Amino acid sequence: MESLKMTLILRTTKNMMDSLYEKFKAGYKNGYFVKVGEKAHNMFIGKDEEGRFCFEFRGSFTPVKLIGSKPLAVNQYKDKDTSYILRFSLEQDELLGCFAAFGEDLISAVQDITDENLIYHILSDRFQAWKKLFKSDRSRLTEPEIMGLIGELLFLIEKAIPKWGESIALDSWMGPEKTHKDFSCDNEWFEIKTINSGKETVHISSIEQLDSDMPGCLYVYSFEKMSPSYDGLVINKLIRNILDSLGTHQKDIFLNKLAYFGFDFSPEYDNLVFRKVDENCYLADSDFPRLKRNLLPLAISKCQYDIILTEIESFKTPL
């Protein structure tokens, strides 16, 4: 059963990023902009004279030096009187999903602020936090990688955050750092695995994943792949909802973690839809069947192995 927190996240009203993405996709003539956001802030989206998708803020502020990246350009212009324009331009259309999520984060970050100079500095800070996700040479995540990331995200919002709170849970998330357990806090650790429904084994890709002198947990999610029209787990939607629920500082940490994974809100990911069929937690104690570094010959450097799930039924434990 979905946790209450997860249910609330997935039942939020229509996500503003979706509407922002749809507005971008609706099409604009070069040089045409429309106002966005519910507040009275002068924020606009559209296309510049070169045909690039843009997000801009117009107001009275004192500019500071900002350096863009190849896919995400930033420019600041002097407008009439004392006003300026802060403009972010997307140089690669295939990253529009990421750009729309970036724009939504900008809008939500300043929705209750009226001081235009403060708004400008917050937008500048949000830009710095998002830059790492805009990489022109990044390859797309594979389907198994998407499944694995969804599993870790579900554990983060359904288990880790309720257990430790946002800050500690995010700090404990070591999934992008492949040499660590997926989640580790004090004397507790959790290794998260995601498998296709009906699969009888779970793959352990390194000795270190389950090797520890302290008892830990192997947490296994079972997913079924569904059609794109099914209302299920979609990585882009899940991440946008998590971002919407986090505080500003926690968002920055979360974005950095996603950057390590190589995630970029590719619209291709919207075609990968999953249904969570089952989840189980196994206590990895001294009796649990696993490989340990100190019990292997010194000549063995790397090792992968599969665990038969029916053979570890006796290790099942509630979280």
C-alpha positions in Angstrom: 0.0 0.0 0.0 1.3 3.5 -0.8 2.3 5.5 2.2 0.1 8.5 3.1 2.9 10.9 2.1 3.3 9.3 -1.3 -0.5 9.3 -1.8 -0.6 13.0 -1.1 2.2 13.8 -3.4 0.7 11.9 -6.3 -2.8 13.5 -5.7 -1.7 17.1 -5.8 -3.5 19.4 -8.2 -2.3 19.6 -11.7 1.4 20.2 -11.5 2.4 23.7 -12.7 5.4 22.4 -14.5 3.1 20.3 -16.7 1.2 23.4 -17.7 4.5 25.3 -18.2 5.8 22.6 -20.5 2.5 22.6 -22.4 2.8 26.4 -22.8 6.3 26.0 -24.2 5.1 23.3 -26.6 2.2 25.4 -27.7 4.6 27.3 -29.9 5.6 30.9 -30.1 6.8 33.2 -32.8 10.3 34.5 -32.4 10.4 37.5 -30.0 7.0 36.7 -28.5 6.5 36.3 -24.8 3.6 35.7 -22.4 3.4 36.3 -18.7 3.4 33.3 -16.3 2.8 32.7 -12.6 -0.2 33.6 -10.5 1.4 36.5 -8.6 2.1 40.0 -10.0 5.8 39.3 -10.7 7.0 40.2 -14.2 7.9 36.7 -15.3 7.6 35.6 -18.9 8.2 32.7 -21.2 8.5 32.6 -25.0 11.1 32.6 -27.7 13.8 35.1 -28.4 14.8 36.5 -31.8 17.0 33.4 -32.4 14.1 31.0 -31.8 15.3 29.8 -28.5 12.9 28.9 -25.7 13.3 31.6 -22.9 12.3 32.4 -19.4 12.8 35.9 -18.2 12.2 38.2 -15.2 11.7 41.9 -15.7 12.2 44.3 -12.8 14.3 46.8 -10.9 17.4 45.1 -9.6 21.1 45.4 -9.4 22.6 42.7 -11.7 25.6 40.6 -10.7 27.8 38.5 -13.0 26.2 35.2 -14.1 27.9 32.6 -16.3 25.7 30.3 -18.3 26.4 26.9 -19.7 26.3 25.7 -23.3 22.7 24.4 -23.2 21.5 27.1 -20.8 22.5 30.6 -21.7 21.9 33.6 -19.4 21.8 37.2 -20.4 20.9 40.5 -18.7 19.6 43.5 -20.5 18.9 47.1 -19.6 15.3 47.9 -20.2 13.7 51.3 -20.1 14.2 53.6 -17.1 15.8 51.6 -14.2 14.4 48.2 -15.2 16.5 45.2 -16.3 15.7 41.9 -17.9 17.2 38.6 -16.6 16.8 36.0 -19.4 17.5 32.3 -19.5 17.6 30.8 -23.0 17.6 27.1 -23.9 20.0 26.3 -26.7 19.0 22.7 -27.2 15.3 21.9 -27.6 15.7 18.3 -26.5 16.2 19.6 -22.9 12.9 21.4 -22.9 11.5 19.2 -20.1 14.4 20.1 -17.9 14.0 23.8 -18.8 10.3 23.7 -18.0 11.0 22.2 -14.6 13.7 24.8 -14.0 11.2 27.6 -14.8 8.6 26.1 -12.5 11.2 26.0 -9.7 12.0 29.7 -10.3 8.3 30.7 -10.1 7.6 28.7 -6.9 10.8 30.0 -5.2 9.6 33.7 -5.3 5.8 33.4 -5.4 5.5 35.1 -1.9 8.2 37.7 -2.4 7.6 41.3 -3.5 11.1 42.9 -3.3 12.3 42.8 -7.0 16.0 42.9 -6.0 15.5 39.9 -3.6 13.6 38.1 -6.4 16.5 38.6 -8.7 19.0 37.2 -6.3 16.9 34.2 -5.5 16.4 33.5 -9.2 20.2 33.8 -9.7 20.8 31.3 -6.8 18.3 28.8 -8.3 20.0 29.1 -11.6 23.3 28.1 -10.0 21.7 25.1 -8.4 20.2 23.9 -11.7 23.2 24.3 -14.0 24.5 20.8 -13.4 21.4 19.2 -14.8 21.9 21.0 -18.2 24.6 18.9 -19.9 24.7 18.7 -23.7 26.8 15.6 -23.8 24.9 13.5 -21.4 23.5 10.1 -22.5 20.0 9.1 -21.6 19.5 6.8 -18.6 18.5 3.2 -19.6 15.3 1.6 -18.6 16.9 -0.4 -15.7 18.6 2.8 -14.5 15.2 4.6 -14.5 13.6 1.8 -12.6 16.5 1.8 -10.0 16.2 5.6 -9.6 12.4 5.4 -9.1 13.0 2.7 -6.4 15.5 4.9 -4.5 13.1 7.9 -4.8 10.2 5.9 -3.5 12.3 4.8 -0.5 13.4 8.4 0.0 9.9 9.9 0.2 8.0 6.9 1.7 10.6 5.6 4.3 13.7 7.8 4.7 12.1 11.2 5.0 9.3 10.1 7.5 12.0 8.2 9.5 14.8 10.9 9.6 13.3 14.1 8.2 14.2 15.8 4.9 17.7 17.0 5.6 19.1 13.8 7.2 17.3 11.6 4.7 18.9 13.5 1.8 22.3 13.5 3.4 21.9 9.7 3.9 21.1 9.1 0.3 24.3 7.8 -1.2 22.8 6.1 -4.3 24.7 8.2 -6.9 28.0 7.4 -5.1 28.4 3.8 -6.3 30.9 2.8 -3.6 28.4 3.3 -0.8 25.1 1.8 0.4 22.1 3.6 -1.1 21.0 5.0 2.3 23.2 5.1 5.4 22.6 7.0 8.6 24.5 6.3 11.9 24.4 2.6 12.4 21.7 1.9 9.8 22.0 1.1 6.1 19.7 0.2 3.3 20.5 -1.2 -0.1 17.6 -0.5 -2.6 16.9 -2.9 -5.5 14.2 -2.7 -8.2 13.2 -5.7 -10.2 10.6 -6.6 -12.8 7.5 -8.3 -11.4 7.9 -12.1 -11.5 11.7 -12.1 -11.5 13.0 -14.6 -9.0 16.4 -13.1 -8.3 17.9 -9.8 -7.3 21.3 -8.7 -8.8 24.1 -7.5 -6.4 26.5 -5.6 -8.6 29.4 -5.3 -6.2 30.8 -6.9 -3.0 30.4 -3.6 -1.2 26.6 -3.3 -1.7 25.8 -5.8 1.1 29.1 -6.0 2.9 29.1 -4.6 6.4 30.0 -5.6 9.9 26.6 -4.0 11.0 23.2 -5.5 10.2 21.4 -3.6 7.4 18.5 -4.1 5.1 18.1 -5.2 1.5 14.9 -3.4 0.3 13.4 -4.8 -2.9 10.7 -3.1 -5.1 8.9 -5.1 -7.7 7.6 -3.1 -10.7 5.4 -4.0 -13.7 5.9 -1.9 -16.9 2.7 -0.4 -18.1 1.5 1.5 -21.2 2.3 5.2 -21.5 -1.4 6.0 -20.9 -1.4 4.3 -17.5 -1.5 6.6 -14.5 1.5 5.1 -12.8 5.0 5.9 -11.7 6.8 8.2 -14.1 10.2 9.4 -13.2 9.8 13.0 -14.4 6.5 13.5 -12.6 7.8 11.8 -9.4 10.9 14.1 -9.3 8.9 17.3 -10.0 6.5 16.4 -7.1 9.4 15.7 -4.8 11.0 19.1 -5.7 7.7 20.8 -5.1 7.6 19.3 -1.5 11.1 20.2 -0.5 12.5 23.4 1.1 15.0 25.5 -0.9 18.1 24.2 0.7 16.9 20.6 0.4 16.0 21.2 -3.2 19.7 22.1 -3.9 20.9 18.9 -2.3 18.3 16.9 -4.2 19.3 18.5 -7.6 23.0 17.8 -6.9 22.1 14.1 -6.3 20.1 14.0 -9.5 23.1 15.5 -11.4 25.3 12.6 -10.2 22.8 10.2 -11.6 22.9 11.9 -15.0 19.2 12.8 -14.9 17.9 15.6 -17.1 14.1 15.5 -17.4 14.2 14.0 -20.9 10.6 13.8 -22.3 11.5 10.3 -23.5 11.2 9.1 -19.9 7.5 9.9 -19.9 7.0 6.8 -22.0 8.4 4.6 -19.2 5.4 4.0 -16.8 5.5 1.5 -14.0 3.1 0.0 -11.4 4.5 -0.9 -8.0 3.5 -4.5 -7.5 5.3 -5.4 -4.3 8.0 -4.3 -1.9 9.9 -6.3 0.7 12.6 -5.6 3.3 15.2 -8.3 4.1 17.4 -8.2 7.2 21.0 -8.5 6.1 22.5 -9.8 9.4 25.4 -12.2 10.1 23.3 -15.2 8.8 22.2 -13.5 5.6 23.6 -15.1 2.4 26.0 -12.5 0.9 29.6 -12.1 -0.1 32.0 -10.3 2.3 35.3 -8.8 1.4 37.2 -10.3 4.3 36.1 -13.9 3.4 37.2 -13.7 -0.3 40.7 -14.5 -1.6 42.9 -11.4 -2.0 43.2 -12.1 -5.7 39.5 -11.3 -6.2 39.0 -7.7 -6.9 35.4 -7.4 -8.2 32.4 -9.7 -8.0 28.7 -9.7 -8.9 26.1 -12.2 -7.9 22.4 -12.9 -7.8 20.3 -13.8 -4.7 17.3 -16.1 -5.1 14.4 -14.3 -3.4 12.6 -17.5 -2.3 15.7 -18.6 -0.4 15.7 -15.4 1.8 12.0 -15.5 2.8 13.0 -16.1 6.4 14.9 -12.8 6.5 11.9 -10.7 5.7 11.4 -7.9 8.2 9.1 -4.8 8.5 10.9 -1.5 8.2 
